[in-house]
Amino acid sequence: MLAPFTARAFRQELVNILDYWEKYTPDGRGGFHGRVNNDNQPVPDAPRSVVVTSRILWTYAMANQYLHKPKYLTLAKNAYQYLTTYFTDKQEGGVYWSVKADGTPLDTKKQIYGQAFAIYGLSEYYLASNHAPALAEARKLYELVEKHSFDPQNGGYREAFARDWGPTDDYILSKAPWNKSMNTHLHLIEAYTNLYRAWPDARLKEQIKGMMDQILNHIVSDKTHRMRLFFNTNWQTKDEIISYGHDIEASWLLYETAEVLHDEPLTARVRDRTIKMAEAAATGLGKDGALHYEYDPATKHTQYNRSWWVAAEQLVGFYNAYQLTRQEHFRDKAKKSWDYIQASFIDKEKGEWHTTVTYDETSGKGAPVKGDKVHFWKGPYHNARACAEMWRRMGGAGH
């Protein structure tokens, strides 16, 4: 039995996700397990990523503002303390990419993607708690990113650095010479937008607008309205691989940024691109109503596996396009996304969402891959945020 496409249903699933992470991921020492298997058993020695730790911080800070339950703020505080105690590099500044289960540094690279999520989580925690040191930490990270990563000649942000902010040729998400990426820019503008909510600074606003220009001019193709993935310093692109999930995610995140800045010309410009990006992403939908993962035009190869984060983002992205256009086909795509999530991703027996669901192009059918519920990349952010967004957009909640 599928839940209806209503605000109440999204609120309930948000609570289900929050309950799962509260029950199975705390390690008893103030931190959160880096890995939990399909049977909800923690893997105690699994490393912990700054991305998932920051996403836990963001999720529970957001949840406190939506649901007003003290336990959510307590969990956010635990994540905040863990992040600032173990991931913050007290000598060189910035946050590490990963730590061991005992909190000692593991991968000490200064990945800008990681700095972005720390800014995102810290600024949300400040909005939820008014804890001034959290905002101070977020601002420190912002200044470090601007000092070391911003490219004043070509625009945009370089991908990664060594622990001391010197050069590195291993960018984790890519390799030299592809030292700028769609993924990092998308999540950095998301983080800066959240920081601007907490700290409406004039220079920060200009940097966000500049980043938006680079995204719209270089990353989003003005012909296909899809995002290119990797670039060198001069914005030459590596290939034309299509990431359907990132296209639909960016369609609503970029519009959110324009709205937060209260810049009418920018909002009008982004609104037009948002709709075109949603239309372009929709060409990646399969018979089951879910987006394929990737397509490479050069080899004509499609990666069909469905991913939990893509499913969450297409739900919000298509509904956002419906809100902007009132075209019913976008609402239908969002509803089909929700039905698919319930039928294929949500584990009704053990909780949370499966990471991956297979897909057969001929039959249009697939099955969940019963892997880890929590791992180095999988936090509660995509699915909890999607449920909170849908609840809010349907009139059921607000900050």
C-alpha positions, 0 to 999 in steps of 0.5 A: 500500500503506497502512501498518498502524494500529500504533505502528511505522507512526506512529514511521516517519511521524514520522521521515519528517516530521522528515527532510523539515524537516531536509532542505528548510527550514534556510536555511544561516544558522541559520534556517528558510525561510518558504516551500517550494513543492511541488517542495521549492524554497525561496522565499528572500525569504518572510517568517517567522512566529513561529507556524511558527518556534515550532512548529519549535522545539517539534517538534524539542525533542519529537522529541529526547525521543522519539527521543533523536537529538542532531541533533534537539536541534541543530535545536531549538537553531537554532530557539530561537536564531532565535526569541530573536534575531529575534522577541523585541522587546528594547524592548517585550517579547513576540514579533513576529508576523512578520519578513522573510527577513533577520530584520528585524521585519515585523509587530510586533503582539503577537498573543496567539496568537503569544505562546502558541506561543512559550511552547509552543516555549520550554517544550518546549525547556527540557524537552528541554535543561534550558537555563534561559534558555529557561524564563526567556523563556517565563516572561517571555512568560507575565507579559506575557500576564497583564499585558496580555491577561488580563481580570480582570472578564470572564475570558479573554484579549484577542486582540491589541495594538500593538507597545507593548502599546497597543490595536489594532483589527486582531487578524489572526484577527478584527476589533473588536469581536470581541476574544476567540477560541476559537483563541487560548484553545485554544492559550494553554491548550495553551501554559500547560499545557506551561509548567506541565510545566516550571514547576509554579507555583501561580499559573500553575495557577490561571490555567489552571483559570480559563481552562478554566472560561471555555472550558467555560462560554463557548466550548464550547456546553453544548447542541451541545458545539461551540466558538463561534469569536469573542466580544466582551469580554462573551463575546457570540458573533459567530456559530455557525459550526462548525469541526470540526477545532478541535472535535476538536483541543480535545477531546483538548487540554483533557483533556490539560490536566486530566490534567497539572494532576492535578485529579480533579474537573476531569478528571472534568468535562473527560472528559465534555465531551471525549467529547461534543465528539468525538461532535459533531465526528464529525457532520462526517465525509464519506464518505471518513472525513475531516472537513469544514472548516467549516459555517455553520448560518445559510447552510447552507454547508459548506466541504468542503476537507480540511486537513492539520491537521484530518486530524492532529487527528481522528486523535488526537481520535478515538483519545483518545475511544476510550481514554476510552470503549473504544467501537470506533466511535471507534477505527474513525474514528481508523483511517479517519483514518490510512488517509485521511491515507496515501491523500490527504495524504502525498506519497510522492514528494516528502515531507511532507503536502499542505496541502489535499485537495478533496472532492466531496460527491456522489462522496465523492472528492477530490484533493490541491491541490499547493501549498506544503509550507511556508508562513506557517501550515504547520509540522511541528507538527500532523502530527508531534505526531499521529504522536508522540501515536499512537506514545505512546498505542499504547505505543511511546514516552514522554517 
